[in-house]
Amino acid sequence: MSVLVRELPHNTARATFRRDAEEVVGRQVCPDGSVRHVTGMRLVLLRDPSQDRGFRLLTAFPTHIEPGEPHQPVHPALDLLFGAYLNQEWPEHYRDWPAAVAHWAAESPGCQPLALAELNALLTCTDAEIAVALARCDCAYDAGGDPGGVRGWLQELAALLRTMF
């Protein structure tokens, strides 16, 4: 646990980690409908001063980790936003995705400029590269019904972030 605590952002209420358990921990349904066994876990920790190391486990769920995938997120601010707030449990906690983003912004002061920069860089990628990045961040928001699809939703998210700082 001490390794995880050293990696935590110092000014956020939550932190996420993806680790390979090196054994099957669950199954995941892929966009094409196929099912695969997964060995990865995403842990979401919540800052809690009453705990020995200052954090407690909020939730954990299976995730797919590609062989050789780096342990550190490529998009750290988006990884926190998507992995801790727009993960598979988000509909149970928020009325809509802007509410989840607002909660993330309130609990993660100063992360908005980095998230916006990461989003702007992501929007220069191909749709396939965007899909991989969102999967690595464990983003569970389905933008398929949004105007413009995933790219349109990311542009809406960027517009919302610009209003937050």
C-alpha positions in Angstrom: 0.0 0.0 0.0 2.8 2.5 0.7 3.8 2.4 -3.0 0.2 3.5 -3.9 0.2 6.3 -1.3 3.4 7.8 -2.7 1.7 8.1 -6.1 -1.4 9.9 -4.9 -2.1 13.4 -6.1 -1.6 15.7 -3.2 -4.6 18.0 -3.7 -7.3 15.6 -4.8 -10.0 13.8 -2.7 -9.8 10.7 -4.8 -7.1 8.7 -6.6 -7.2 5.8 -9.0 -4.7 3.0 -9.8 -4.7 0.3 -12.4 -2.7 -2.8 -11.6 -2.3 -6.2 -13.1 -3.3 -8.9 -10.6 -1.6 -11.5 -12.8 -4.6 -13.8 -12.5 -8.2 -13.6 -13.9 -10.2 -11.3 -11.7 -13.3 -10.9 -13.9 -14.8 -10.7 -17.3 -15.4 -7.7 -19.6 -17.8 -7.3 -22.5 -16.0 -5.7 -25.4 -17.8 -3.1 -27.8 -18.1 -5.9 -30.4 -20.1 -8.1 -27.9 -17.3 -10.5 -27.3 -16.3 -11.4 -23.7 -12.8 -11.5 -22.4 -11.2 -12.5 -19.1 -9.3 -9.6 -17.5 -6.5 -9.6 -15.0 -6.4 -5.9 -14.1 -8.1 -4.0 -11.3 -8.8 -0.3 -11.0 -8.8 0.9 -7.3 -10.5 4.1 -6.4 -9.2 5.5 -3.1 -10.9 8.3 -1.1 -9.0 10.7 1.1 -10.0 9.8 4.7 -7.8 11.3 7.6 -9.2 8.7 10.0 -7.4 5.9 8.2 -3.8 4.9 8.9 -2.4 6.1 5.6 -5.1 8.8 5.1 -7.2 7.0 2.4 -9.8 4.3 2.2 -11.0 2.1 -0.6 -14.1 3.6 -2.3 -14.5 1.0 -5.0 -12.6 -1.5 -7.2 -13.5 -3.2 -10.4 -11.9 -5.4 -13.1 -10.3 -3.7 -16.0 -8.3 -4.8 -19.1 -4.6 -4.1 -19.1 -2.6 -4.6 -22.3 0.7 -6.5 -22.0 3.5 -3.9 -21.6 1.0 -1.1 -20.8 2.7 1.5 -18.6 1.6 1.7 -14.9 1.5 5.5 -15.0 -1.4 7.0 -16.9 -0.7 8.7 -20.2 -3.5 11.3 -19.4 -3.3 11.6 -15.5 -6.0 14.3 -15.1 -8.4 12.5 -17.5 -7.5 9.2 -15.8 -8.6 10.6 -12.5 -11.8 12.1 -14.0 -12.9 9.1 -15.9 -11.5 6.4 -13.6 -12.9 7.8 -10.4 -16.0 9.7 -11.5 -17.2 8.4 -14.9 -16.4 4.8 -14.3 -18.9 1.9 -14.5 -20.6 3.1 -11.3 -21.2 6.8 -12.3 -24.9 6.4 -13.1 -25.5 5.3 -9.5 -24.0 8.5 -8.1 -24.7 11.3 -10.6 -27.8 12.5 -12.5 -25.7 13.2 -15.7 -22.1 13.4 -16.8 -21.8 17.2 -16.1 -22.7 16.5 -12.5 -19.9 13.9 -12.3 -17.5 16.4 -13.8 -18.6 19.1 -11.4 -17.9 16.8 -8.5 -14.5 15.9 -9.9 -13.7 19.6 -10.3 -14.7 20.4 -6.7 -12.6 17.5 -5.3 -9.6 18.0 -7.6 -8.7 21.7 -7.4 -6.2 22.8 -10.0 -6.7 19.7 -12.3 -8.9 21.4 -14.8 -6.2 23.1 -16.9 -4.3 19.8 -17.2 -7.4 17.9 -18.1 -8.3 20.5 -20.8 -4.8 20.3 -22.2 -5.1 16.5 -22.3 -8.5 16.7 -23.9 -7.2 19.1 -26.6 -4.4 16.7 -27.4 -6.8 13.7 -27.4 -9.0 15.5 -29.9 -6.2 15.6 -32.4 -6.1 11.8 -32.4 -8.0 9.4 -34.6 -11.3 7.9 -33.4 -9.5 4.6 -32.8 -6.8 6.2 -30.7 -9.5 8.1 -28.7 -11.3 4.8 -28.0 -8.1 3.2 -26.7 -7.3 6.2 -24.5 -10.9 6.2 -23.0 -10.7 2.4 -22.4 -7.3 2.8 -20.6 -8.9 5.5 -18.4 -11.9 3.1 -17.7 -14.4 5.7 -19.0 -17.8 4.1 -18.9 -19.8 7.1 -20.2 -21.5 6.0 -23.4 -21.5 8.9 -25.8 -23.0 6.9 -28.7 -26.3 8.8 -28.4 -24.8 12.2 -28.1 -24.7 14.5 -31.1 -21.3 14.0 -32.7 -20.7 10.8 -30.9 -17.6 10.4 -28.7 -15.7 13.2 -30.4 -18.6 15.6 -30.0 -19.0 14.6 -26.3 -15.3 15.3 -25.7 -15.7 18.7 -27.3 -18.6 19.4 -24.9 -16.5 18.2 -22.0 -13.7 20.6 -23.1 -16.2 23.5 -23.3 -17.4 22.7 -19.8 -13.9 22.5 -18.4 -13.1 26.0 -20.0 -15.9 27.4 -17.8 -14.4 25.9 -14.6 -11.2 28.0 -14.4 
